[in-house]
Amino acid sequence: MPEEKEGHVKEEKGKGGSNSKILIVIGALIILVLAVVIIVQSAKLRNVETATANGQKKEVVEGKKVVVDNSAAEEAARALINPTEPDKYIPQRYTVTQNSDWSFSDGETASTNAFVENDKENETPIYFDVIVDETGETVYSSPILELGAVLDNIKLDVDLDAGAYPCTVVYHLVDENQETLTTVNVGVNLLIEN
């Protein structure tokens, strides 16, 4: 009978070995399930994720995509600053007709060749300022030019010494209240002979 006990003991060791394998498999499954739960919970904790695509900001909020348009944010900011002012239409194109070199016999005499035309196909009246690039000084400010108007015989507001002055003409496209909607910059050279 002692042999039976040994056999019986051997069988228990065999059963104990397979039980421990089952426990290891169950333990591994529990660890795997816990890992999945942790990953899912950490993903839920990240409520907002941002990315950039096609120049637009996108936000992912709990799995839903919300596209934030930059112009909408600008309009909202504008409404906060000036809530009673309606959105103004800003022209998308402007045609200027001017010559690029304006000659003056001296700093006090009207130009012999300077002219500016507000094309009749434009959408708004204009006025312009002539600014010396080197100093930033405004040497001429025009009156309002309606559509199709031509301005020539331009006389500077400032008496410049003889020389060449690279300048920027800043065109102001204005609304019916003569408030600036937008600006367009064009280069011009002032040539003062004496």
KOLDREN-935194 format. One record per residue: residue number from 1; residue in three letters; x, y, z of N, C-alpha, C in turn. Coordinates in steps of 0.02 Angstrom, whole numbers. Layout:
<nodes>
[node NUM 'ALA' [X Y Z] [X Y Z] [X Y Z]]
...
</nodes>
This chain:
<nodes>
[node 1 'MET' [40 -60 0] [0 0 0] [42 63 0]]
[node 2 'PRO' [99 56 27] [138 117 25] [149 139 -47]]
[node 3 'GLU' [150 94 -93] [160 114 -162] [101 153 -188]]
[node 4 'GLU' [43 135 -165] [-16 173 -186] [-13 245 -161]]
[node 5 'LYS' [11 253 -99] [15 320 -72] [64 361 -113]]
[node 6 'GLU' [118 329 -132] [166 366 -173] [136 384 -240]]
[node 7 'GLY' [99 339 -268] [65 353 -332] [14 408 -324]]
[node 8 'HIS' [-20 403 -268] [-71 453 -254] [-38 521 -244]]
[node 9 'VAL' [16 523 -211] [53 585 -200] [78 612 -266]]
[node 10 'LYS' [102 569 -309] [126 590 -374] [69 619 -415]]
[node 11 'GLU' [11 591 -411] [-46 618 -447] [-63 687 -421]]
[node 12 'GLU' [-61 698 -356] [-77 763 -328] [-26 815 -351]]
[node 13 'LYS' [37 795 -355] [87 841 -380] [72 859 -452]]
[node 14 'GLY' [51 810 -491] [33 822 -561] [-26 869 -566]]
[node 15 'LYS' [-78 858 -524] [-136 901 -525] [-117 971 -502]]
[node 16 'GLY' [-74 975 -451] [-52 1040 -426] [-15 1078 -480]]
[node 17 'GLY' [23 1046 -522] [59 1078 -577] [12 1107 -628]]
[node 18 'SER' [-40 1072 -647] [-87 1098 -697] [-130 1153 -666]]
[node 19 'ASN' [-144 1149 -601] [-181 1203 -568] [-141 1268 -568]]
[node 20 'SER' [-77 1263 -557] [-36 1323 -556] [-31 1353 -626]]
[node 21 'LYS' [-32 1312 -678] [-32 1338 -747] [-96 1375 -760]]
[node 22 'ILE' [-152 1349 -737] [-216 1383 -746] [-216 1449 -709]]
[node 23 'LEU' [-189 1449 -648] [-186 1511 -609] [-142 1563 -643]]
[node 24 'ILE' [-87 1542 -674] [-43 1588 -710] [-79 1617 -770]]
[node 25 'VAL' [-116 1576 -807] [-154 1600 -865] [-208 1649 -843]]
[node 26 'ILE' [-243 1633 -789] [-295 1677 -763] [-264 1743 -740]]
[node 27 'GLY' [-207 1740 -706] [-171 1800 -684] [-151 1843 -743]]
[node 28 'ALA' [-125 1812 -796] [-105 1849 -856] [-165 1883 -888]]
[node 29 'LEU' [-222 1847 -891] [-283 1877 -919] [-306 1936 -878]]
[node 30 'ILE' [-302 1931 -812] [-322 1986 -768] [-277 2046 -780]]
[node 31 'ILE' [-212 2035 -786] [-164 2090 -799] [-179 2122 -867]]
[node 32 'LEU' [-194 2081 -917] [-210 2106 -984] [-273 2149 -982]]
[node 33 'VAL' [-325 2126 -947] [-387 2163 -941] [-375 2229 -905]]
[node 34 'LEU' [-335 2227 -852] [-319 2289 -815] [-281 2338 -860]]
[node 35 'ALA' [-235 2313 -901] [-198 2356 -946] [-245 2390 -996]]
[node 36 'VAL' [-292 2353 -1023] [-340 2381 -1071] [-383 2434 -1036]]
[node 37 'VAL' [-406 2420 -975] [-446 2468 -937] [-407 2532 -925]]
[node 38 'ILE' [-344 2526 -907] [-302 2584 -894] [-293 2626 -957]]
[node 39 'ILE' [-281 2593 -1013] [-273 2628 -1077] [-337 2665 -1096]]
[node 40 'VAL' [-394 2632 -1089] [-459 2664 -1105] [-472 2723 -1059]]
[node 41 'GLN' [-459 2715 -995] [-471 2769 -947] [-425 2828 -960]]
[node 42 'SER' [-362 2816 -977] [-317 2871 -991] [-337 2908 -1055]]
[node 43 'ALA' [-364 2872 -1103] [-388 2903 -1164] [-449 2947 -1149]]
[node 44 'LYS' [-492 2927 -1103] [-550 2967 -1084] [-529 3029 -1046]]
[node 45 'LEU' [-475 3025 -1008] [-451 3082 -970] [-425 3137 -1016]]
[node 46 'ARG' [-401 3118 -1075] [-378 3168 -1124] [-439 3192 -1162]]
[node 47 'ASN' [-473 3242 -1135] [-535 3266 -1166] [-523 3304 -1230]]
[node 48 'VAL' [-469 3342 -1234] [-458 3385 -1293] [-390 3370 -1322]]
[node 49 'GLU' [-388 3360 -1385] [-326 3348 -1422] [-327 3395 -1482]]
[node 50 'THR' [-273 3431 -1496] [-273 3477 -1553] [-226 3452 -1606]]
[node 51 'ALA' [-241 3470 -1667] [-199 3454 -1724] [-209 3508 -1777]]
[node 52 'THR' [-163 3512 -1824] [-170 3561 -1878] [-173 3523 -1943]]
[node 53 'ALA' [-223 3542 -1985] [-230 3511 -2051] [-257 3564 -2098]]
[node 54 'ASN' [-227 3571 -2155] [-248 3619 -2206] [-252 3689 -2179]]
[node 55 'GLY' [-208 3708 -2134] [-206 3776 -2108] [-262 3792 -2059]]
[node 56 'GLN' [-303 3744 -2042] [-358 3757 -1995] [-346 3717 -1931]]
[node 57 'LYS' [-364 3747 -1876] [-357 3714 -1811] [-415 3666 -1802]]
[node 58 'LYS' [-400 3605 -1781] [-452 3556 -1768] [-447 3534 -1696]]
[node 59 'GLU' [-502 3524 -1664] [-503 3499 -1596] [-542 3434 -1595]]
[node 60 'VAL' [-516 3385 -1557] [-551 3322 -1549] [-575 3321 -1477]]
[node 61 'VAL' [-640 3321 -1467] [-669 3323 -1400] [-708 3259 -1391]]
[node 62 'GLU' [-684 3216 -1346] [-714 3151 -1332] [-733 3114 -1395]]
[node 63 'GLY' [-687 3114 -1443] [-697 3076 -1504] [-735 3112 -1559]]
[node 64 'LYS' [-760 3173 -1545] [-796 3211 -1596] [-751 3266 -1622]]
[node 65 'LYS' [-749 3276 -1689] [-707 3327 -1719] [-747 3391 -1725]]
[node 66 'VAL' [-716 3446 -1704] [-745 3512 -1710] [-695 3555 -1747]]
[node 67 'VAL' [-713 3583 -1805] [-668 3626 -1843] [-678 3697 -1820]]
[node 68 'VAL' [-624 3729 -1799] [-627 3798 -1777] [-600 3841 -1835]]
[node 69 'ASP' [-641 3883 -1863] [-622 3927 -1918] [-592 3990 -1889]]
[node 70 'ASN' [-532 4009 -1910] [-498 4068 -1884] [-539 4132 -1896]]
[node 71 'SER' [-574 4138 -1952] [-612 4199 -1966] [-670 4205 -1917]]
[node 72 'ALA' [-698 4151 -1894] [-753 4154 -1846] [-727 4183 -1780]]
[node 73 'ALA' [-667 4164 -1761] [-638 4191 -1699] [-624 4265 -1706]]
[node 74 'GLU' [-600 4286 -1765] [-587 4357 -1777] [-652 4397 -1775]]
[node 75 'GLU' [-706 4370 -1805] [-770 4405 -1804] [-797 4410 -1732]]
[node 76 'ALA' [-788 4358 -1693] [-811 4360 -1623] [-772 4412 -1584]]
[node 77 'ALA' [-707 4417 -1596] [-666 4467 -1562] [-687 4537 -1583]]
[node 78 'ARG' [-700 4547 -1648] [-723 4611 -1673] [-790 4630 -1641]]
[node 79 'ALA' [-835 4582 -1633] [-901 4595 -1603] [-893 4615 -1530]]
[node 80 'LEU' [-844 4587 -1495] [-833 4606 -1426] [-805 4677 -1420]]
[node 81 'ILE' [-761 4695 -1467] [-731 4761 -1466] [-782 4814 -1485]]
[node 82 'ASN' [-821 4802 -1537] [-868 4852 -1562] [-933 4816 -1581]]
[node 83 'PRO' [-975 4799 -1532] [-1033 4757 -1544] [-1087 4790 -1586]]
[node 84 'THR' [-1089 4856 -1591] [-1143 4889 -1629] [-1126 4897 -1702]]
[node 85 'GLU' [-1061 4890 -1720] [-1041 4900 -1789] [-1053 4836 -1830]]
[node 86 'PRO' [-1094 4842 -1883] [-1105 4782 -1925] [-1042 4765 -1964]]
[node 87 'ASP' [-1037 4703 -1984] [-980 4682 -2025] [-978 4723 -2089]]
[node 88 'LYS' [-920 4748 -2106] [-912 4788 -2166] [-885 4745 -2222]]
[node 89 'TYR' [-909 4760 -2282] [-883 4726 -2341] [-816 4756 -2359]]
[node 90 'ILE' [-766 4714 -2367] [-700 4738 -2387] [-686 4712 -2457]]
[node 91 'PRO' [-674 4758 -2505] [-661 4737 -2574] [-600 4690 -2577]]
[node 92 'GLN' [-604 4642 -2621] [-551 4592 -2628] [-501 4611 -2682]]
[node 93 'ARG' [-517 4660 -2722] [-471 4681 -2775] [-476 4756 -2784]]
[node 94 'TYR' [-423 4786 -2811] [-422 4857 -2823] [-375 4869 -2881]]
[node 95 'THR' [-395 4911 -2929] [-353 4928 -2986] [-332 5000 -2979]]
[node 96 'VAL' [-267 5012 -2978] [-241 5080 -2975] [-207 5096 -3041]]
[node 97 'THR' [-217 5158 -3063] [-181 5182 -3122] [-141 5242 -3100]]
[node 98 'GLN' [-76 5237 -3103] [-31 5291 -3084] [34 5281 -3121]]
[node 99 'ASN' [73 5334 -3128] [140 5325 -3155] [188 5315 -3096]]
[node 100 'SER' [245 5285 -3110] [290 5266 -3056] [343 5317 -3040]]
[node 101 'ASP' [353 5368 -3082] [401 5422 -3069] [364 5488 -3074]]
[node 102 'TRP' [364 5525 -3019] [331 5590 -3018] [386 5643 -3017]]
[node 103 'SER' [386 5687 -3067] [436 5740 -3073] [409 5807 -3050]]
[node 104 'PHE' [452 5843 -3013] [435 5910 -2988] [494 5956 -3004]]
[node 105 'SER' [480 6015 -3030] [536 6061 -3045] [568 6085 -2980]]
[node 106 'ASP' [530 6091 -2926] [556 6104 -2859] [505 6078 -2809]]
[node 107 'GLY' [521 6085 -2744] [479 6056 -2692] [413 6093 -2681]]
[node 108 'GLU' [404 6152 -2712] [343 6191 -2701] [296 6193 -2761]]
[node 109 'THR' [318 6165 -2817] [280 6169 -2879] [244 6103 -2893]]
[node 110 'ALA' [186 6108 -2925] [148 6047 -2943] [187 6005 -2992]]
[node 111 'SER' [177 5940 -2990] [212 5893 -3034] [190 5904 -3106]]
[node 112 'THR' [236 5892 -3151] [221 5898 -3222] [191 5834 -3251]]
[node 113 'ASN' [198 5778 -3214] [175 5715 -3242] [138 5669 -3193]]
[node 114 'ALA' [135 5685 -3130] [104 5639 -3081] [29 5636 -3091]]
[node 115 'PHE' [3 5575 -3091] [-70 5567 -3094] [-90 5502 -3060]]
[node 116 'VAL' [-151 5500 -3035] [-180 5441 -3004] [-252 5438 -3027]]
[node 117 'GLU' [-275 5377 -3045] [-344 5368 -3065] [-375 5313 -3023]]
[node 118 'ASN' [-435 5327 -2995] [-474 5276 -2962] [-518 5244 -3015]]
[node 119 'ASP' [-499 5187 -3037] [-534 5153 -3092] [-609 5149 -3079]]
[node 120 'LYS' [-649 5162 -3130] [-722 5162 -3123] [-749 5092 -3108]]
[node 121 'GLU' [-709 5040 -3119] [-730 4972 -3105] [-718 4952 -3032]]
[node 122 'ASN' [-682 4995 -2994] [-671 4980 -2923] [-736 4985 -2885]]
[node 123 'GLU' [-735 4964 -2823] [-797 4961 -2784] [-804 5018 -2734]]
[node 124 'THR' [-750 5055 -2721] [-753 5106 -2669] [-715 5169 -2689]]
[node 125 'PRO' [-733 5226 -2660] [-691 5285 -2667] [-625 5272 -2631]]
[node 126 'ILE' [-575 5315 -2644] [-510 5308 -2613] [-483 5377 -2593]]
[node 127 'TYR' [-432 5376 -2551] [-386 5432 -2543] [-318 5399 -2533]]
[node 128 'PHE' [-265 5439 -2540] [-199 5409 -2531] [-152 5457 -2497]]
[node 129 'ASP' [-101 5428 -2465] [-46 5465 -2434] [18 5443 -2468]]
[node 130 'VAL' [64 5492 -2478] [130 5476 -2505] [179 5482 -2447]]
[node 131 'ILE' [214 5427 -2433] [259 5423 -2375] [330 5409 -2399]]
[node 132 'VAL' [377 5450 -2378] [448 5441 -2396] [473 5378 -2359]]
[node 133 'ASP' [498 5330 -2397] [520 5267 -2368] [574 5275 -2315]]
[node 134 'GLU' [623 5317 -2327] [680 5324 -2283] [662 5355 -2215]]
[node 135 'THR' [616 5404 -2216] [601 5441 -2155] [534 5424 -2125]]
[node 136 'GLY' [487 5396 -2165] [419 5383 -2141] [376 5445 -2141]]
[node 137 'GLU' [401 5501 -2168] [364 5564 -2169] [311 5563 -2224]]
[node 138 'THR' [250 5585 -2207] [197 5592 -2256] [206 5660 -2290]]
[node 139 'VAL' [218 5658 -2357] [231 5720 -2393] [172 5742 -2436]]
[node 140 'TYR' [120 5698 -2440] [60 5718 -2477] [1 5675 -2453]]
[node 141 'SER' [-56 5708 -2444] [-119 5674 -2430] [-171 5699 -2480]]
[node 142 'SER' [-202 5653 -2515] [-249 5672 -2568] [-319 5684 -2540]]
[node 143 'PRO' [-361 5716 -2580] [-432 5717 -2564] [-463 5650 -2582]]
[node 144 'ILE' [-527 5641 -2566] [-563 5579 -2585] [-572 5579 -2661]]
[node 145 'LEU' [-556 5523 -2692] [-567 5514 -2764] [-624 5465 -2773]]
[node 146 'GLU' [-679 5488 -2803] [-735 5444 -2817] [-717 5397 -2875]]
[node 147 'LEU' [-760 5349 -2889] [-748 5302 -2944] [-740 5340 -3010]]
[node 148 'GLY' [-687 5324 -3046] [-673 5355 -3111] [-637 5422 -3107]]
[node 149 'ALA' [-626 5449 -3047] [-593 5514 -3039] [-519 5509 -3054]]
[node 150 'VAL' [-491 5562 -3083] [-420 5567 -3098] [-392 5627 -3061]]
[node 151 'LEU' [-335 5618 -3030] [-301 5673 -2995] [-234 5684 -3029]]
[node 152 'ASP' [-221 5746 -3053] [-156 5763 -3081] [-137 5831 -3053]]
[node 153 'ASN' [-84 5862 -3078] [-58 5925 -3051] [-49 5920 -2975]]
[node 154 'ILE' [-21 5865 -2953] [-12 5852 -2882] [44 5897 -2855]]
[node 155 'LYS' [30 5933 -2802] [79 5976 -2768] [90 5947 -2698]]
[node 156 'LEU' [152 5935 -2681] [168 5905 -2617] [149 5951 -2559]]
[node 157 'ASP' [133 5921 -2502] [117 5959 -2442] [180 5981 -2405]]
[node 158 'VAL' [237 5952 -2422] [301 5965 -2390] [350 5987 -2444]]
[node 159 'ASP' [388 6039 -2431] [439 6064 -2477] [502 6021 -2470]]
[node 160 'LEU' [513 5976 -2517] [571 5932 -2515] [630 5964 -2552]]
[node 161 'ASP' [690 5950 -2528] [751 5972 -2562] [759 5933 -2627]]
[node 162 'ALA' [802 5958 -2671] [816 5923 -2734] [843 5853 -2719]]
[node 163 'GLY' [822 5805 -2761] [845 5737 -2753] [791 5687 -2773]]
[node 164 'ALA' [808 5624 -2765] [762 5569 -2780] [739 5539 -2714]]
[node 165 'TYR' [674 5527 -2709] [644 5502 -2648] [601 5440 -2663]]
[node 166 'PRO' [626 5380 -2648] [583 5321 -2653] [527 5327 -2600]]
[node 167 'CYS' [466 5318 -2622] [408 5326 -2577] [359 5269 -2585]]
[node 168 'THR' [313 5266 -2538] [257 5219 -2541] [193 5259 -2543]]
[node 169 'VAL' [151 5243 -2592] [84 5273 -2595] [37 5224 -2560]]
[node 170 'VAL' [7 5247 -2505] [-39 5204 -2467] [-110 5225 -2487]]
[node 171 'TYR' [-143 5181 -2526] [-212 5193 -2547] [-259 5169 -2493]]
[node 172 'HIS' [-305 5211 -2473] [-356 5193 -2423] [-422 5183 -2460]]
[node 173 'LEU' [-448 5122 -2461] [-514 5109 -2489] [-563 5123 -2434]]
[node 174 'VAL' [-611 5168 -2448] [-655 5193 -2395] [-728 5175 -2407]]
[node 175 'ASP' [-766 5175 -2352] [-838 5162 -2357] [-876 5228 -2368]]
[node 176 'GLU' [-942 5226 -2364] [-983 5285 -2376] [-972 5339 -2323]]
[node 177 'ASN' [-945 5321 -2266] [-929 5370 -2213] [-856 5393 -2216]]
[node 178 'GLN' [-822 5374 -2269] [-752 5390 -2281] [-706 5360 -2228]]
[node 179 'GLU' [-727 5304 -2200] [-685 5267 -2153] [-647 5212 -2191]]
[node 180 'THR' [-585 5202 -2174] [-542 5155 -2210] [-567 5083 -2199]]
[node 181 'LEU' [-577 5048 -2255] [-594 4977 -2254] [-531 4934 -2256]]
[node 182 'THR' [-485 4954 -2299] [-422 4919 -2308] [-374 4966 -2344]]
[node 183 'THR' [-311 4946 -2349] [-262 4987 -2384] [-225 4944 -2436]]
[node 184 'VAL' [-198 4979 -2486] [-156 4948 -2538] [-95 4992 -2545]]
[node 185 'ASN' [-35 4962 -2545] [27 5000 -2551] [57 4992 -2620]]
[node 186 'VAL' [80 5048 -2649] [112 5048 -2715] [173 5094 -2711]]
[node 187 'GLY' [227 5075 -2743] [288 5116 -2743] [285 5171 -2794]]
[node 188 'VAL' [320 5226 -2779] [327 5283 -2825] [393 5318 -2809]]
[node 189 'ASN' [424 5348 -2859] [486 5386 -2850] [470 5460 -2862]]
[node 190 'LEU' [486 5502 -2813] [480 5574 -2820] [547 5601 -2843]]
[node 191 'LEU' [547 5640 -2897] [609 5669 -2923] [602 5745 -2918]]
[node 192 'ILE' [638 5775 -2872] [637 5847 -2862] [699 5875 -2897]]
[node 193 'GLU' [689 5916 -2949] [745 5938 -2990] [786 5993 -2957]]
[node 194 'ASN' [755 6042 -2927] [792 6099 -2897] [774 6106 -2823]]
</nodes>
